[in-house]
């Protein structure tokens, strides 16, 4: 992974908090679990030890993943942008031309995407179909035609969940 990782300031805050929590809470807890499991004797048939070591590996991998993404972060603040062209960070109101159904999506990075919250991953097919278009343009995806009704530049709140390992 050497290309820039686009994210909003809210995602950067959330990701830093995840690294802090993994290092200061999860890592010490699993180290204690390993120590307790070692006290149970023979490690070759110790399921608690195996599970704790596997969890330790997952925690370390998650920390490395987040730290790499933070090092490569291209933090884009939507509130500092303007205009009626769809780009990363835009909140876009679109209408299905055939059904009249209106939906609103915010185009965000991979770690903050959540379709249920209207957060669309920048590399998702619909986001790719919208990027570069302007208010009033139409675009199609999977045989459906969409008209771009509005482009706004709003703050994207950080995620509030914790990654479980």
Long-range contacts (C-beta under 8 A, 24 or more apart in sequence): 1-68, 1-69, 1-72, 2-72, 3-72, 4-72, 4-73, 4-74, 5-69, 5-72, 5-73, 5-74, 5-109, 5-110, 6-74, 6-76, 6-88, 6-109, 6-122, 7-69, 7-73, 7-74, 7-75, 7-76, 7-108, 7-109, 7-111, 7-112, 8-75, 8-76, 8-77, 8-78, 8-89, 8-108, 8-109, 8-112, 8-156, 9-75, 9-77, 9-156, 10-112, 10-155, 10-156, 10-157, 10-158, 10-159, 11-108, 11-109, 11-111, 11-112, 11-156, 11-158, 11-159, 12-70, 12-73, 12-75, 13-158, 14-111, 14-112, 14-158, 14-159, 14-160, 15-66, 15-69, 15-70, 15-111, 16-70, 18-62, 18-66, 18-162, 18-163, 19-63, 19-66, 19-67, 19-70, 21-162, 22-59, 22-62, 22-63, 22-66, 22-163, 22-165, 23-63, 26-59, 26-165, 27-56, 27-59, 27-60, 27-63, 30-55, 30-56, 30-59, 31-56, 55-165, 58-165, 59-165, 62-163, 62-165, 69-111, 78-106, 78-153, 78-154, 78-155, 78-156, 79-153, 79-154, 79-155, 80-153, 81-153, 82-153, 83-151, 84-134, 84-135, 84-151, 85-132, 85-133, 85-134, 85-151, 86-130, 86-131, 86-132, 86-133, 86-134, 86-148, 86-151, 87-131, 87-132, 88-122, 88-131, 89-153, 89-156, 90-151, 90-152, 90-153, 91-151, 91-152, 91-153, 91-154, 92-130, 92-148, 92-150, 92-151, 92-152, 93-148, 93-149, 93-150, 93-151, 93-152, 94-130, 94-146, 94-147, 94-148, 94-149, 95-146, 95-147, 95-149, 96-144, 96-145, 96-146, 97-138, 97-144, 97-145, 97-146, 97-147, 98-144, 98-145, 102-149, 105-130, 106-154, 106-156, 107-131, 108-156, 111-159, 112-156, 112-158, 112-159, 114-159, 119-156
